[in-house]
Amino acid sequence: MAMSSPAEPGGESVAELSALYLGNILYALEATASGFDAEQKAEHAAFYRGIARKLAEARGREKA
């Protein structure tokens, strides 16, 4: 998968960038959720963990 074309340096798509940095994104979502847990905001934490779960599941389907 080419990350950018010669005509447009740095022209990566959102999909390419999110695939490249998925681990970092999942970590940040969990860190955010943990912060909400510490603030006793379970509903907010569940929201961010739900996003992370959907991203991880989508990545799993891509690799299958």
PyMOL commands that set and color helices and strands:
alter all, ss='L'
color gray80, all
select helices_A, chain A and resi 14-20+22-38+42-63
alter helices_A, ss='H'
color red, helices_A
deselect
rebuild
show_as cartoon
